[in-house]
Amino acid sequence: MEWIARLRPLGIATLTAFLCFVSAAVKPWARISGEWGFLVYTSSLIFFFPRGRISPQIEATVLGISGGTIGIGWSNGTLAVAAWCGRRYGADSNQARAILSVGLALLCIASGLIRSYSRRFNTFSKIMLFFPIFMLTSQQSILHMSASLFLEQFYVIIFSGTLPLLVTVVFAPHHSLSHRCGSEVSESIKSICTLLPLSFHHILGDGSLPVTEEGDSESPISAKRLEAQMQNIRPTTQDQLAKKLKAITSNLQSSSSSYLRTTPRVEGQFTALPAVVKALQRMARNPLLGPTSHIPGERIQAALHKSFPPSAPPSPRRRHKSSNQPIHKRDNPVSSEVDLNMENLTRRKPRHLTSYNLPRDFSPNVALSSRPGLKDESHRLLLTMVQALHSINQVLPSKFGWSVVTLTDGEADVVSSVNLQESKRFLEEELLHIQRTLGSLLGDVDLDQSGASNTTSPSNIAHNRLGSPVEHHVTFSETPEVKSVLHNRDRYRLAFYMTALLDLARDVLSLTETILNIPDYERSSSVWLASLRLLWVNRQDEVDIAADGKSVENDLVSEEERPVDELKEYQDMDFVTAMLHQSHSASSITGPKHSIQRTWKLLWNQHRIVKARVILSRTMHTIKHSRHVLFSIKLAGGICLLSVPAWMPSDNSARQWYESSRGGWMVVSYMFVLEDTTGAILKVGFLRGLGTLIGAIVGYVCIVIAKKNAYGLVVLATACSVPISYNVLFASLPGLGVATGITLPPILFIPYLGLAEGQSDFYLAWNRFVDIMIGTAAAVLVGTWIWPVHARVQYFRAAARMLAHLTEYYLRMSRDLVRSSLVYCVDDKQYEQLEAKLRRDVQLARALVAVQRQEVSLLPRPIKLYSEIIDASERLLELLIEIRILRFGVPRKETVLDVLPIRRELISTVLINLWSCSHAFGSRSPLLQFLPSPRVPLSELMDVTEEHARHLLALRKQAANSRIGNEGNVQAPGVPSLTGSYQAELAVLYGMAENEALGEMCSILEELVAAARTLFGTQAFLETS
């Protein structure tokens, strides 16, 4: 049961709290920490709270003790300087107090920078400032240094850090990094084995749409019926499994990296594990293993209907005279009849969409019933892949040492290895069979389509061949030579998913070969030597290696030193950057009155000086606009202002109030409540105020009951820690329990340790509540009125940066695509870096949306639309990755190099749409009324792909006729053989799959454009209603 699983972490947290309270109640032990003995539980709750897992607890202990030691070390250094000033200028002098305030301000700036720059060092930065605040604001009269100033707070850090670690190590389940990594790899493979058949049968099943009569597809009743059916077949289970697989593979990268860093016994498998992880990540990105119900959200659907309303068919688009010429010119020695047919087939035909093809206006599955051979081969390949993955999952533990191998297990591992080899052989055979069978997809192209002989309408062709209705929302103004769009859509979608199946099979085959090549696991005899060698394994220099083997430095060099082809890379830069790559000649002015000016120009415009000027300017601009610097300034400024009473003279009333009420808690409360955004500050401030009120009331009741009885205090405090620990571990608002727990120890143990200085119990509880509420109110005031940082503004910036990175990603893809080479070559490293940036942008945007859900705003906010925009951007990234993979198999000459004008127009329209959306989100300004649609050049590119397919089929038909007519004679030159024709057909299928993916990209771009128009409006100049 669920509550039984929660007992272990709750018991660990309760036992830790009990030990912390005992350390404060046992006076000989408490005297070691001096006046800070009651802070053991407080520090443990804030910085070292045990959550029942060993590895996070070790990390928290190391970071917390390191940060605390650095903080008290800095405070003691500041105290040493203040003590020298006290001896020179007198105790509690202005100079000594100034030194203390400056030291605290500098430490606040450093802590704020660390806290804002890296969220992982949040505990490190907070504990680095927690103890120095109490120390520096209470030692204004210091004259001499003593070891107790350092050791008392250091003991508190050691006790509060080691007690939770010891309890966790003893009672928490021991799951090593090896076990974690192995379980995640096994879970990924099992999820793939479960998800693959489910996705395959959903996407490529026996169609669920009914067959309609001829002409019935255009009726609104049929359209509504189809729409209702699409709404009823959403595969929730498949989507959940796809999201689970995505989460597991994303966590697998970090766990495998930690495993390799901390485990010195995987020396033989060091290079194999990253290959296994990358293979699993590639498989998880496959379209067959992704969510299949990508239906736009409600807000984006409304935005699409608003931005792209149905309109009347426009007039046919007129192209230039040069574009009407044939694109493909082939000199093939075929018969004159075939030459005439090919000339008609390769002639450009105009195709014009009368409305936008919405991304979900078709059936979510593609039927294979009309292709029984392909269906049987696909199912056999699917079963072979699942069997190979099961065999891999059985062999992996013995290869990496994730399980203890006994004699019986060793025999089973031998059997598993044999099964894996058999699975590899079967997979190679099935992969070869399906590659030959996939040529049947091109058999749907009608070779007899010509303007003279074809009189059948496109809708009749679609009904006669597929028995499926024509899409309701898409119509065409075209010649009768072009077939039905639904027929094209069905073949293109089928080609897309079949190529995805091929890529997935190749990934499984590659993973199988990798596993078979891994040597058996052997434990290293010298662990320390393996650990030493581990520091030098898999290291690479920061210098990039070019294709010719020469090192390429990333530093800026002059224009003359660059190769000729590299000069082109810097022609489109901005003025400042381009100036760094230009050579400057000496000035020709020779007059004596110009000598000083000439000398100054020669010095000021030197390449190194210009480079230093640019770097300095950009550094200053970065510092001025950095959110990390802004947060550190807010943190340091607020802490310094709240601690001003501590720097007053000793006879000042503000100083006396600060010392009597222990005002350090006010400053500490400000530090904890201040967050990055205004919404987060309001949430944390509210929870801290409510938790402080509850803690003050509970603490006062407990101190009234237990008085100064050590047993009673420990029992009551431990009892109170149980609901606090439960709230921190399992509740959705853990900040409430933390604020309550922070308030308890000072109220309970200050009178017991004799530190009350005559103050009553109620006065202590009241001062604790007032101090914390003052710091909370100050943080809320700074975050909302003085220096607000709204999550909405930050979200728009993150979305703009995310779209800008997507633009850069597509731009690099386009550069690699249109290079004048028959081989498609890319640099995977640059794409991996961009993908990592985009993943971080997505995570940041989602976090900002979560903050906005908790904010209270007078203006309504479309929070749901914000989330849908992030989902669309993430899907666009996954789609661009898939397009980049598909382009390795497309026929470059026929579909890229020969049609560069079409490719150029398609690339330009996509970049214009992406840049416009990025600019709209960054500046929050309206979009233009009309943006170029990438669907027009995409439809022309689909025509080119179909023409190439017809040409290929004509050659295949000619080869068959030549083979029948010649029988034993020499084959005619230029006609491909039947045995090798499937390779060219596979290339055409990859081209069709790329076109399908580009069509889906156009749909996502339309969603983003529609969402931007809904958020920011439109700069309209033409009334369309």
Beta strands, then each sheet from edge to edge (+ up, - down):
strand 1: 352-353
strand 2: 476-477
strand 3: 544-545
strand 4: 551-552
strand 5: 927-928
strand 6: 1018-1019
sheet 1: 1+ 2-
sheet 2: 3+ 4-
sheet 3: 5+ 6+
end
